[in-house]
């Protein structure tokens, strides 16, 4: 995994977390499109068919404000290693 990915924020990480990046041994997909573009999604344990589907994730920063959902897809899959 490259250093750029290590500095990226993981979807669902607390905004006050001093290290919101990927965890060792977890697999991540990069989210594409919408307000979550560029965030990493922990896809550890997901099946092949699940990885091929679009996901709808709750977000406070979407078009519809708090309680809204953002439809997004994964651009790539990577495993965090140490």
Secondary structure, DSSP 8 states (H G I E B T S, - for coil): --HHHHTS-BTT--TT-TT-S--TT-EEEEEESGGGTT-EEE-TT--HHHHHS-EEEEESSSTT-TTEEEEEEEEEEEE---
